[in-house]
Amino acid sequence: MAEKDSSPLSASIVRGLTDKLVERRKAAALELERMVKEHVQVNEYSRIKQAISALEHDFTLSSSPNSRKGGLVGLAATAIALGRASIGMHLPELVQPVLTCFEDQDARVRYYACESLYNISKVARGAVLVFFNNMFEGLCKLSADADANVRYGAELLDRLMKDIVSENPHFDIDDFILLLRNRIYTQDGFARQFLVSWIAFLDSVPDIHMQEHVPEFIDGLFCILGDQRKEIRRMTEETLGELLKEIEHHGSTVRFDAMANIIAVHSQSEDKVIQFTALTWLRVFLDLAQRSMMVFTSNILVSILPCMAYEAERSHIRDAAIAVNDRLKKLIWREDDEDQTTDEIDQRRDSPLTIHHPRGAEGRPLQPAASSSPGKLTTASKTGSSAPSKNAAGQTLKSQAESKPAAGLEPGPKEENQSGSQSPGDICELPKLHLLPVLGVLIRHTKFTLQETRMETLRWLQWLHQQLPKRVYKKAGKLFPALLEMLTDQSDKVVRLALQVISILSTSKAGLELESAENEPEQKQPGKSSGAGTPGKGATPRAHLNKYFRLFLVELLKMFDKDRTLLDQKGSFIIRQMCVYVDARSVYCTLAEILDSRDNLSFASLMVQVLNMILFTATELYELRMQLKDLRTQESWGLFTTLYHSWCHNPVATVALCLLSQNYEHASDLVDKFSNVEITAGILKEVDKLVQLVESPIFAFLRLQLLDPQGHAALVRTLYGLLMLLPQSGAFSSLKDRLSCVPVITTVQRDSKCKRAQGSVVPSTVSFDELLDHFVSMQQKHSQAKRKTTAQNVRTNAFAGIR
């Protein structure tokens, strides 16, 4: 190298810095240091600039690795010689060449660059923070360097930089957050450790309020938590824990709205640590932000509902989800039921329900979406305006329950609450509950594979109706299809809970009030009625039931008609439970009215047979049986006539109803009409079952009445009529033996009138002649329908043979 090119430096310094031996380079650096100190003493700063320029251009940019190393050593020596008082004016010229060498292809040069910048920074201290962004970028890359020595050098420099930052109260945290956001999604383990260490460090600095900036990097931090390397997971878990403590201590400055959806997404992770940590964060958010979190109810439900069914090794996650679930329910007040505008707005939007993922397709943060809120959601009080939520938009995330994405909403505006507490009186100033997306999430989770999730979904529907009866009732039409489908569930617990929800909706007082307000003009017109349906002849209106009760039973019968297996396996259970949750009279009268108008006569006959068997055997229907047995009031007679009209679809069931109600004269007349009925094997089986019922405790009163054959001659005639219908069988022998015990009477004439139960008087509105005519007419319809079906089958088979 020509001496004229290195004139600011002596020949010995040039030779020493370019030497391949470390010791000679160190000696040259000491000589350079002495030379620079001399220049400083006489204020020859121009000479110093020339020396620095020579080190940069002739050494650090040299093609020789040894020269580049020498240049880096020389720059560090120059910085030491300048000292803290004089380094400021030369700092850019000293730092930039070193940063360039961070990218050098030679690992030793990169190591020397770390060592050189370490020495420069040690002298400059806070002044070097002007270059913090570039230094941080370089350190982030070097922390993941393939060479261990380079990583070690970067680690030493990193520690020094943290010390310098902790000493400087004017550190620009906003610029750092931008750098962090650009690097947080790295997949390299060393780089991840580096980033997490900086987050933890800055969180520990008292003058830096890291909790205000958590939304900018929380998604990436949760991604790092999923790293399979134990050390990284441990560091990240500890850092998240410390950040959460900061949030708990300084909740009023936290932008919960910018993080809620992100945390909700991660709480659906398959990784147990991520899921548990995210649920813990959600619990704290709900404790701090309280009702401000209501706008995120649908997204949080997507997260916690699947966790309700966790067992064994995930039981701690289930417990965390339960804690979140309980707090989420408490956010919903009865006063929220008065908010009708939110549902109307959501209905008009009619937009697809989407949950926002905070990252784009390549795992990088997306551009922030425009916020619909002019402010931010904090704890109970508002501390000031803030930027709209970052990471608020992104790709959709499919829930575990459905491929259809779950509901997600932009946070609504938050008004100021000066008192710092939330009360029902403040509700108009707080974000509202968006019920439609919440119901959408619940409806989709009614199909979830795990039982406990389905049950918790139903419990949520119960809770929502309890707190928001009017709003939920208005959306009941969206719920009933899902609730009906749940009746096919394999679990009786789920079916029972679904029936509870149906009964709650069907008996909703809020529903009756809304219907009354809507139908008031119509009710004033003659012939108009309200309630669960048009009452049968003589029946009492079910005034405590709304329109959905009848609609539910109509759809239930359609299900039974379409799926006979459901009828066989769960039909009795469903009807018995509805009799418990509503009342047996309303259930049976409404079913009777519906069946009386059914076009499918064969199904109507089968359904009456099922209802009749439940009526006679279920303990839940004891009170209904007693009403029918005594017939002491106008209402009980109305019940009898309502059931009778429908029971005529099944002749044997009609006789059984008359026996239960002690209308023995009419029962005898019905048995006589059997001569005009086609006696099939099915009818004989039903007669067989009726005989078994006669021998059961239900009909103990009837058997005792046989001790007075004179007073109950029609009963004796009826039983003998049934005996004559039966072929030689076990039932025949049983009934024959029973009748053989009846005291001998001289005649069983038709003019022998039966005694009625004490207090039972046939009202003038009940005509047994009309009832008998209805029975005959119904049996003729059944006979015609059977002949028509038989003819169609014959024609079908004939055409099949021709083909």
C-alpha positions in Angstrom: 0.0 0.0 0.0 1.5 3.4 -1.0 2.5 5.6 1.9 0.8 8.6 0.2 -2.5 6.7 0.5 -2.1 6.4 4.2 -0.5 9.7 5.1 -2.6 10.3 8.2 -1.2 7.1 9.6 2.4 6.2 10.1 4.0 3.4 8.1 4.4 1.3 11.2 0.7 1.6 12.1 -0.3 0.6 8.6 2.0 -2.4 8.6 0.8 -3.5 12.1 -2.9 -3.1 11.3 -2.7 -5.2 8.1 -0.5 -7.9 9.7 -2.1 -11.3 10.0 -0.9 -11.7 13.6 -3.2 -10.5 16.3 -0.5 -9.2 18.6 1.0 -7.0 15.9 -2.4 -5.5 15.2 -2.9 -4.8 18.9 0.5 -3.1 19.0 -0.4 -1.0 16.0 -3.7 -0.1 17.7 -2.0 1.1 20.8 0.3 3.3 18.7 -2.7 4.7 16.8 -4.4 5.4 20.2 -1.4 7.4 21.3 -1.3 9.3 18.1 -5.0 10.3 18.3 -4.6 11.4 21.9 -1.8 13.7 20.8 -4.1 15.2 18.1 -6.8 15.7 20.7 -4.5 17.6 23.1 -3.6 20.1 20.3 -7.2 20.2 18.9 -6.1 18.8 15.5 -9.5 17.2 14.8 -9.0 17.5 11.1 -6.1 15.1 11.3 -8.3 12.7 13.4 -10.9 12.9 10.6 -8.3 12.0 8.0 -7.2 9.1 10.1 -10.7 7.8 10.5 -11.4 8.2 6.8 -8.3 6.2 6.0 -9.3 3.4 8.4 -12.7 3.3 6.7 -11.7 3.4 3.0 -8.3 1.8 3.0 -8.9 -0.8 5.6 -12.6 -1.7 6.4 -13.4 -1.6 2.7 -10.3 -3.5 1.7 -10.5 -6.9 -0.1 -8.1 -8.3 2.5 -9.7 -9.8 5.6 -6.7 -8.9 7.7 -6.9 -5.3 6.6 -10.6 -5.2 7.4 -9.8 -6.6 10.9 -7.1 -4.0 11.3 -9.4 -1.2 10.3 -12.0 -2.3 12.9 -9.3 -2.5 15.6 -8.1 0.9 14.6 -11.6 2.5 14.8 -12.0 1.1 18.3 -8.6 2.5 19.3 -9.5 5.9 17.9 -12.7 5.9 19.9 -10.9 5.1 23.1 -8.4 7.8 22.4 -11.1 10.4 21.8 -12.8 9.7 25.0 -16.4 10.5 25.9 -15.8 14.3 25.7 -14.6 14.3 22.1 -16.1 11.2 20.5 -19.5 12.9 19.7 -18.3 14.8 16.6 -16.6 11.7 15.1 -19.2 9.1 16.1 -21.0 8.7 12.7 -17.6 8.1 10.9 -16.7 5.6 13.6 -19.9 3.6 13.8 -21.0 3.4 10.1 -18.0 1.4 8.9 -18.4 -1.0 11.7 -22.1 -1.6 11.0 -21.1 -2.3 7.4 -18.8 -5.0 8.6 -21.7 -6.7 10.4 -22.6 -8.1 6.9 -19.1 -9.3 6.1 -18.7 -12.7 4.6 -15.8 -13.6 6.9 -16.9 -14.7 10.4 -13.8 -13.3 12.0 -14.4 -9.9 10.5 -18.0 -10.0 11.9 -16.6 -10.9 15.3 -14.1 -8.0 15.2 -17.0 -5.7 14.2 -18.8 -6.7 17.4 -15.7 -6.1 19.4 -15.0 -2.8 17.8 -18.6 -1.5 18.2 -18.5 -2.7 21.8 -15.5 -0.5 22.5 -16.9 2.5 20.6 -20.2 2.2 22.5 -18.5 1.8 25.9 -16.9 5.2 25.3 -19.9 6.9 23.7 -22.5 5.5 26.0 -25.8 7.3 25.5 -24.6 9.1 22.4 -24.5 5.9 20.5 -28.3 5.5 20.8 -28.6 7.7 17.7 -27.6 4.6 15.8 -29.7 2.2 17.9 -32.0 1.2 15.1 -29.2 0.1 12.8 -27.3 -1.5 15.7 -30.4 -3.4 16.8 -31.0 -4.7 13.3 -27.4 -5.8 13.1 -27.4 -7.5 16.5 -30.6 -9.3 15.6 -29.0 -10.9 12.6 -25.7 -11.6 14.4 -27.5 -13.2 17.3 -28.5 -15.9 14.8 -25.1 -16.1 13.2 -23.8 -19.6 12.2 -20.5 -18.9 14.0 -20.5 -19.3 17.8 -17.8 -16.7 18.3 -19.8 -14.1 16.4 -22.9 -14.9 18.5 -20.8 -14.5 21.6 -19.5 -11.2 20.5 -23.0 -10.0 19.6 -24.1 -11.2 23.1 -21.5 -9.0 24.8 -22.4 -6.0 22.7 -26.1 -6.7 23.4 -25.5 -6.6 27.2 -23.7 -3.3 26.9 -26.5 -1.8 24.8 -29.1 -2.8 27.4 -27.0 -1.1 30.1 -26.8 2.0 28.0 -30.6 2.0 27.4 -31.3 1.6 31.1 -29.2 4.6 31.8 -30.9 6.8 29.2 -34.3 8.2 30.1 -34.9 9.5 26.6 -34.7 6.1 24.8 -37.2 6.2 21.9 -39.4 3.2 22.6 -41.7 3.9 19.7 -38.8 3.4 17.2 -37.8 0.2 19.0 -41.4 -1.2 18.7 -41.3 -0.7 15.0 -38.0 -2.6 14.8 -39.5 -5.3 17.0 -42.6 -5.7 14.9 -40.5 -6.2 11.8 -38.5 -9.0 13.4 -41.0 -10.7 15.8 -42.1 -13.3 13.4 -38.6 -14.7 12.8 -38.3 -18.5 12.9 -34.7 -18.6 14.0 -34.3 -19.7 17.6 -31.3 -17.4 18.5 -33.0 -14.4 17.0 -36.2 -15.3 19.0 -34.2 -15.5 22.2 -32.6 -12.1 21.4 -36.0 -10.4 20.8 -37.6 -11.9 23.9 -34.6 -10.8 26.0 -35.1 -7.3 24.8 -38.8 -7.3 25.6 -38.1 -8.7 29.0 -35.4 -6.1 29.6 -37.4 -3.1 28.5 -40.3 -4.3 30.6 -38.0 -4.2 33.6 -36.9 -0.6 33.0 -39.0 1.6 35.3 -39.1 4.6 33.0 -40.4 2.6 30.0 -44.1 1.7 30.0 -44.0 -1.4 28.0 -47.6 -2.3 28.7 -48.7 0.5 26.4 -47.0 -1.1 23.4 -47.9 -4.8 24.0 -50.5 -4.8 21.2 -47.8 -4.3 18.7 -45.9 -7.5 19.4 -48.1 -9.7 21.5 -49.1 -11.9 18.5 -45.5 -12.6 17.6 -44.6 -13.3 21.2 -47.3 -15.9 21.4 -46.0 -17.4 18.2 -42.5 -17.6 19.9 -44.1 -19.3 22.9 -44.9 -22.2 20.6 -41.2 -22.8 19.8 -40.3 -26.4 20.5 -37.0 -25.4 22.2 -37.5 -25.5 26.0 -35.3 -22.6 26.8 -37.1 -20.3 24.4 -40.5 -21.4 25.7 -39.4 -20.8 29.2 -38.1 -17.3 28.5 -41.2 -16.4 26.6 -43.5 -17.8 29.2 -41.8 -15.8 31.9 -41.8 -12.6 29.8 -45.5 -13.0 29.1 -46.1 -13.5 32.8 -44.2 -10.3 33.6 -46.0 -8.3 30.9 -49.4 -9.5 32.3 -48.4 -8.3 35.8 -47.6 -4.9 34.3 -51.0 -4.8 32.6 -52.7 -5.7 35.9 -50.8 -2.9 37.7 -51.3 -0.3 34.9 -54.6 -1.4 33.3 -55.9 2.1 32.6 -53.2 2.7 30.0 -53.7 -0.7 28.2 -55.4 -0.9 24.8 -57.4 -4.1 25.4 -59.3 -3.6 22.1 -56.1 -4.0 20.2 -55.3 -7.3 21.8 -58.6 -9.1 22.6 -59.0 -10.7 19.2 -55.4 -11.7 19.0 -55.5 -13.4 22.4 -58.7 -15.1 21.5 -57.1 -16.6 18.4 -54.2 -18.0 20.3 -56.5 -19.4 23.0 -57.7 -21.8 20.3 -54.1 -23.1 19.8 -53.4 -26.9 19.8 -50.4 -26.1 21.9 -51.3 -26.5 25.6 -48.9 -23.8 26.9 -50.1 -21.2 24.4 -53.8 -22.1 25.0 -53.5 -21.9 28.8 -51.5 -18.7 28.7 -53.9 -17.0 26.3 -56.9 -18.0 28.5 -55.1 -16.6 31.5 -54.7 -13.3 29.6 -58.3 -13.3 28.7 -59.3 -13.8 32.3 -57.2 -10.8 33.3 -58.6 -8.7 30.5 -62.2 -9.5 31.6 -61.3 -8.5 35.2 -59.8 -5.2 34.2 -61.7 -4.1 31.1 -65.0 -5.6 32.3 -67.9 -4.6 30.1 -65.7 -3.0 27.5 -64.9 -6.6 26.5 -68.5 -7.4 25.6 -67.9 -6.6 22.0 -65.5 -9.6 21.8 -68.0 -12.0 23.4 -68.4 -14.1 20.2 -64.7 -14.5 19.6 -64.0 -15.4 23.2 -66.8 -18.0 23.1 -65.2 -19.6 20.1 -62.1 -20.0 22.3 -63.6 -21.3 25.5 -66.5 -23.5 24.4 -64.3 -26.3 23.0 -62.2 -26.3 26.2 -65.2 -27.1 28.4 -64.8 -30.8 27.4 -61.1 -31.1 28.2 -60.1 -33.8 30.6 -56.9 -35.4 32.1 -53.8 -33.6 30.9 -55.8 -30.6 29.7 -57.9 -30.2 32.8 -56.0 -27.0 33.8 -57.0 -25.5 30.5 -60.6 -26.4 31.1 -60.4 -24.7 34.5 -59.0 -21.6 33.0 -61.7 -21.6 30.3 -64.4 -22.0 33.0 -62.9 -19.0 34.8 -63.1 -16.9 31.6 -66.6 -18.3 30.9 -67.9 -17.3 34.3 -66.6 -13.8 34.0 -67.9 -13.4 30.5 -71.4 -14.2 31.6 -71.3 -11.6 34.4 -70.6 -8.9 31.8 -74.2 -9.3 30.6 -76.8 -7.4 32.6 -80.6 -7.4 32.5 -80.4 -3.8 31.5 -78.9 -4.8 28.2 -82.2 -6.2 27.2 -83.4 -2.6 26.6 -80.8 -2.1 23.9 -82.8 -2.9 20.7 -80.8 -0.7 18.3 -77.6 -2.9 18.3 -79.5 -6.0 17.0 -81.3 -3.9 14.3 -77.9 -2.5 13.1 -76.4 -6.0 13.0 -79.4 -7.3 11.2 -79.1 -4.6 8.5 -75.4 -5.3 8.1 -76.1 -9.0 7.4 -72.4 -9.5 6.9 -70.6 -12.9 7.1 -69.3 -13.7 10.5 -65.5 -13.6 10.5 -62.8 -13.8 13.1 -59.7 -11.7 12.4 -56.4 -13.4 12.5 -53.6 -10.9 13.3 -51.1 -12.2 10.7 -51.2 -12.4 7.0 -50.6 -15.4 4.8 -46.8 -15.2 5.3 -46.9 -14.8 9.0 -46.2 -11.1 8.9 -48.4 -8.3 10.5 -51.0 -6.9 8.1 -51.6 -3.2 7.7 -54.0 -1.9 10.4 -57.6 -1.7 9.4 -59.6 1.4 9.9 -61.2 1.3 13.3 -64.9 1.9 13.8 -64.1 3.3 17.2 -62.9 6.9 17.7 -61.4 5.9 21.1 -60.0 2.8 22.8 -61.2 0.3 25.3 -59.5 0.5 28.6 -60.5 -0.3 32.1 -63.5 1.3 33.8 -62.2 4.8 33.0 -60.9 6.4 29.8 -57.5 7.9 30.0 -57.1 9.4 26.6 -57.3 8.7 22.9 -55.2 6.2 21.2 -54.4 4.9 17.8 -56.7 2.4 16.3 -56.0 -1.2 17.0 -53.1 -2.7 15.0 -53.3 -6.2 13.7 -57.1 -5.9 13.7 -57.6 -7.4 10.3 -56.3 -10.6 8.7 -57.0 -14.0 7.3 -59.9 -15.9 8.8 -59.3 -18.7 11.2 -61.5 -21.8 11.2 -62.8 -22.9 14.6 -62.6 -26.5 15.8 -66.3 -27.0 15.7 -67.0 -25.8 12.1 -65.2 -24.8 8.9 -67.3 -21.7 8.9 -65.4 -18.9 10.7 -66.7 -17.5 13.9 -68.0 -14.1 14.7 -65.7 -11.1 15.1 -66.6 -7.5 15.5 -64.9 -4.2 15.5 -64.9 -2.6 19.0 -67.6 0.0 19.5 -67.1 3.5 20.9 -66.3 3.9 24.6 -67.6 6.9 26.5 -66.1 8.4 29.5 -67.0 7.1 32.9 -65.6 9.6 35.4 -66.4 7.5 38.5 -64.1 4.7 37.4 -66.8 2.1 38.1 -69.5 0.4 36.1 -73.1 0.3 37.1 -76.4 -0.4 35.3 -76.9 3.3 35.1 -73.8 3.7 32.9 -74.9 1.1 30.4 -75.9 3.6 27.7 -72.3 4.8 27.7 -70.6 1.4 27.4 -70.0 -0.8 24.4 -73.0 -3.0 23.6 -73.4 -6.7 23.3 -73.8 -7.8 19.7 -76.2 -10.6 20.2 -76.4 -11.9 16.6 -72.8 -13.0 16.2 -72.9 -14.5 19.7 -75.9 -16.6 18.8 -74.2 -17.5 15.5 -71.3 -19.0 17.5 -73.6 -20.8 19.9 -75.6 -22.3 17.1 -72.5 -23.6 15.4 -71.2 -25.2 18.6 -74.5 -27.1 19.1 -72.9 -29.5 16.5 -69.6 -29.7 18.3 -68.2 -33.2 18.7 -67.7 -33.1 22.4 -70.7 -33.4 24.7 -69.7 -30.9 27.4 -69.2 -28.2 24.8 -72.7 -28.8 23.5 -74.1 -28.7 27.0 -72.3 -25.4 27.8 -73.6 -24.0 24.6 -77.1 -24.7 25.8 -76.4 -23.2 29.2 -75.3 -20.0 27.4 -78.6 -19.9 25.6 -80.4 -20.3 29.0 -78.3 -17.5 30.5 -78.8 -15.2 27.5 -82.5 -15.6 27.8 -82.5 -15.0 31.5 -80.6 -11.7 31.0 -82.0 -10.6 27.6 -85.4 -12.2 27.3 -86.8 -9.8 24.8 -83.7 -9.7 22.5 -83.3 -13.5 22.6 -87.0 -14.1 21.9 -86.9 -12.0 18.8 -84.1 -14.3 17.5 -85.8 -17.5 18.6 -86.6 -18.4 15.0 -82.8 -18.7 14.4 -82.3 -21.0 17.4 -85.1 -23.5 17.0 -83.7 -25.4 14.0 -80.4 -26.0 15.9 -82.3 -26.9 19.1 -84.5 -29.4 17.2 -81.5 -31.0 15.7 -80.0 -31.5 19.1 -83.0 -33.7 20.0 -81.3 -36.4 17.9 -78.2 -36.3 20.1 -77.0 -39.6 21.5 -76.7 -38.1 25.0 -79.8 -37.9 27.1 -78.2 -35.1 29.0 -77.9 -33.0 25.9 -81.4 -33.8 24.8 -82.7 -32.9 28.3 -80.9 -29.6 28.3 -82.0 -28.8 24.8 -85.6 -29.4 25.8 -85.1 -27.1 28.8 -84.0 -24.3 26.5 -87.0 -25.0 24.2 -89.4 -24.9 27.1 -87.8 -21.6 28.4 -88.3 -20.0 24.9 -91.8 -21.4 24.6 -92.9 -20.1 28.0 -91.1 -16.8 27.7 -93.1 -14.0 29.3 -91.2 -11.5 27.2 -92.4 -13.4 24.2 -96.0 -13.2 25.3 -95.6 -9.5 25.9 -94.1 -8.9 22.5 -96.8 -11.0 20.8 -99.5 -9.3 22.8 -98.2 -5.9 21.6 -98.1 -7.1 18.0 -101.4 -8.8 18.0 -103.4 -6.3 20.1 -105.3 -4.9 17.1 -106.2 -8.4 15.8 -107.3 -9.6 19.3 -109.9 -6.9 19.3 -111.5 -8.4 16.2 -114.2 -11.1 16.7 -112.9 -14.7 16.3 -109.3 -13.8 16.9 -107.3 -15.7 19.6 -103.8 -15.9 20.8 -101.6 -18.4 22.6 -99.9 -21.6 21.6 -102.5 -22.5 19.0 -106.2 -22.8 18.4 -107.6 -24.7 21.3 -109.6 -27.9 20.6 -113.3 -28.2 21.3 -113.8 -27.5 25.0 -110.1 -27.1 25.7 -108.7 -24.3 27.8 -106.4 -21.9 26.0 -102.7 -22.2 26.9 -102.3 -18.6 27.9 -98.9 -19.0 29.4 -97.4 -20.3 26.1 -96.2 -18.3 23.1 -96.3 -19.1 19.4 -93.1 -21.1 19.4 -94.5 -23.8 21.6 -97.0 -25.0 18.9 -94.4 -24.4 16.2 -91.9 -26.6 18.1 -94.4 -29.4 18.5 -95.4 -29.2 14.8 -91.7 -29.6 13.8 -91.2 -32.3 16.4 -94.0 -34.4 14.8 -92.4 -33.8 11.4 -89.1 -35.2 12.7 -90.9 -38.2 14.2 -92.7 -38.8 10.9 -89.5 -38.6 8.9 -87.3 -40.5 11.3 -89.2 -43.4 12.9 -86.0 -44.5 14.7 -85.9 -41.3 16.6 -89.5 -41.8 17.6 -88.8 -45.4 18.7 -85.6 -44.5 20.6 -86.2 -41.0 22.0 -89.9 -40.2 21.3 -91.1 -41.2 24.8 -88.2 -39.5 26.5 -88.7 -36.2 24.7 -92.4 -36.0 25.3 -92.1 -37.0 29.0 -89.4 -34.3 29.5 -91.5 -31.6 27.8 -94.4 -32.6 30.1 -92.1 -31.9 33.0 -90.6 -28.6 31.7 -93.9 -27.1 30.5 -96.9 -29.0 31.7 -98.5 -32.3 30.5 -101.9 -30.8 29.7 -100.5 -28.2 27.4 -98.2 -30.7 25.6 -101.0 -33.3 25.1 -103.7 -30.9 24.1 -101.5 -29.1 21.6 -100.2 -32.4 20.2 -103.8 -33.7 20.0 -104.9 -30.6 18.0 -102.0 -30.9 15.6 -102.6 -34.7 15.0 -106.3 -34.1 14.6 -105.5 -32.2 11.4 -102.7 -34.4 10.1 -103.1 -35.7 6.5 -100.8 -38.6 7.2 -103.3 -40.8 8.9 -101.1 -43.8 9.5 -98.5 -41.6 11.3 -101.3 -40.0 13.3 -102.5 -43.4 14.4 -99.0 -44.4 15.4 -98.3 -41.2 17.2 -101.6 -41.5 19.2 -100.6 -45.0 20.1 -97.2 -43.7 21.5 -98.9 -40.8 23.3 -101.5 -43.2 24.8 -98.8 -45.5 26.1 -96.9 -42.6 27.7 -100.2 -41.3 29.2 -100.8 -44.6 30.9 -97.3 -45.5 32.1 -95.2 -42.3 32.7 -95.0 -41.1 36.3 -94.6 -37.5 34.9 -98.2 -37.7 33.7 -99.8 -38.7 36.9 -101.7 -35.4 37.4 -103.0 -35.6 33.8 -104.3 -39.1 34.4 -106.1 -38.0 37.6 -107.8 -35.2 35.7 -109.0 -37.6 33.1 -110.0 -40.2 35.6 -112.3 -38.0 37.6 -113.6 -35.4 35.1 -114.9 -33.2 37.9 -114.5 -29.8 36.2 -115.3 -28.1 32.9 -111.6 -28.0 32.2 -111.1 -31.7 32.7 -114.0 -32.4 30.3 -112.4 -30.0 27.8 -109.2 -32.0 28.1 -111.0 -35.3 27.5 -112.8 -34.0 24.4 -109.6 -32.5 23.0 -107.8 -35.7 23.3 -110.7 -37.8 22.1 -110.9 -36.1 18.7 -107.3 -36.9 18.0 -107.3 -40.4 19.8 -109.9 -41.4 17.2 -107.0 -42.0 14.8 -106.4 -45.2 16.9 -109.5 -47.2 17.9 -107.9 -49.1 20.7 -106.3 -45.9 22.2 -109.8 -44.3 22.1 -111.3 -47.2 24.1 -108.4 -46.9 26.6 -109.0 -43.2 27.0 -112.7 -43.9 27.7 -111.8 -46.6 30.2 -109.4 -44.2 32.0 -112.1 -41.4 32.1 -114.7 -44.0 33.2 -116.9 -43.3 30.2 -117.8 -46.9 30.1 -121.1 -46.5 28.2 -119.2 -44.8 25.4 -116.4 -47.4 25.5 -119.0 -50.1 25.1 -120.4 -48.3 22.1 -116.9 -47.9 20.6 -116.2 -51.7 21.0 -119.5 -52.4 19.1 -118.2 -50.2 16.2 -115.2 -52.4 15.9 -117.4 -54.7 13.8 -117.0 -52.1 11.1 -113.2 -51.7 11.6 -110.7 -53.8 9.8 -109.2 -55.9 12.6 -105.5 -56.1 11.7 -102.6 -57.8 13.5 -101.6 -54.3 14.7 -105.0 -53.7 16.3 -104.9 -57.1 18.0 -101.4 -56.3 19.4 -102.8 -53.0 20.8 -105.7 -54.8 22.4 -103.2 -57.2 23.9 -101.3 -54.2 25.4 -104.6 -52.7 26.7 -105.4 -55.9 28.5 -102.0 -55.7 30.1 -102.7 -52.2 31.2 -106.0 -53.3 32.7 -104.0 -55.7 34.9 -101.6 -52.8 35.9 -101.8 -50.6 39.0 -103.1 -47.8 36.7 -106.5 -49.5 36.4 -106.8 -50.8 39.9 -109.9 -48.6 40.3 -111.4 -50.3 37.3 -110.9 -53.8 38.6 -112.5 -52.9 41.9 -115.5 -51.5 40.0 -116.0 -55.0 38.6 -117.2 -56.0 42.1 -120.3 -54.1 41.3 -121.3 -55.5 37.9 -124.8 -54.2 38.1 -123.6 -50.6 38.6 -120.9 -51.0 35.9 -122.6 -53.2 33.4 -121.2 -51.2 30.5 -117.7 -51.8 31.8 -118.3 -55.5 31.9 -119.7 -55.4 28.3 -116.7 -53.5 27.1 -114.2 -56.0 28.6 -116.2 -58.9 27.2 -116.2 -57.2 23.8 -112.4 -56.9 24.0 -112.2 -60.5 25.0 -114.2 -61.5 21.9 -111.8 -59.6 19.7 -108.8 -61.4 21.0 -107.6 -64.7 19.5 -106.6 -67.5 21.9 -103.5 -66.0 23.5 -102.0 -65.1 26.8 -103.9 -61.8 26.9 -107.2 -63.7 26.1 -106.5 -66.1 29.0 -105.6 -63.2 31.4 -108.8 -61.2 30.6 -110.9 -64.3 30.7 -109.6 -65.2 34.2 -110.2 -61.6 35.3 -113.8 -61.7 34.1 -114.4 -65.0 35.7 -113.9 -63.3 39.0 -116.7 -60.9 38.4 -119.8 -61.7 40.5 -122.6 -63.4 38.5 -125.2 -61.1 37.2 -128.4 -62.0 35.4 -128.1 -59.6 32.5 -125.7 -57.3 30.8 -128.3 -55.2 29.0 -127.6 -51.9 27.2 -130.1 -50.1 29.2 -128.1 -50.8 32.3 -126.5 -47.5 33.2 -123.0 -47.3 34.7 -122.4 -45.3 37.9 -120.2 -42.3 37.4 -117.4 -41.2 39.8 -118.7 -39.0 42.6 -118.8 -35.4 41.5 -118.4 -36.3 37.8 -121.3 -34.9 35.8 -121.4 -34.8 32.0 -121.7 -31.2 31.0 -124.2 -30.1 28.4 -121.4 -29.2 26.0 -120.3 -32.8 25.7 -122.3 -35.0 23.3 -121.3 -38.6 23.2 -123.4 -39.1 20.1 -121.3 -36.6 18.3 -118.1 -38.1 19.7 -119.2 -41.5 18.4 -120.0 -40.1 15.0 -116.5 -38.5 14.9 -115.0 -41.8 15.8 -116.9 -43.6 13.0 -116.0 -40.9 10.5 -112.3 -41.1 11.4 -112.2 -44.8 11.1 -113.8 -44.6 7.7 -111.0 -42.1 6.6 -108.4 -44.6 7.8 -110.1 -47.4 5.9 -110.2 -45.4 2.7 -106.5 -44.4 3.1 -105.5 -48.0 3.6 -107.3 -49.1 0.5 -105.8 -46.3 -1.5 -102.3 -47.2 -0.3 -102.9 -50.9 -1.1 -104.1 -50.1 -4.6 -101.0 -47.9 -5.2 -98.7 -50.6 -4.0 -100.4 -53.2 -6.4 -100.0 -50.8 -9.3 -96.4 -50.1 -8.5 -95.6 -53.8 -8.2 -97.4 -54.5 -11.5 -95.4 -51.9 -13.4 -92.2 -53.2 -11.8 -93.0 -56.6 -13.2 -93.6 -55.3 -16.7 -90.2 -53.5 -16.7 
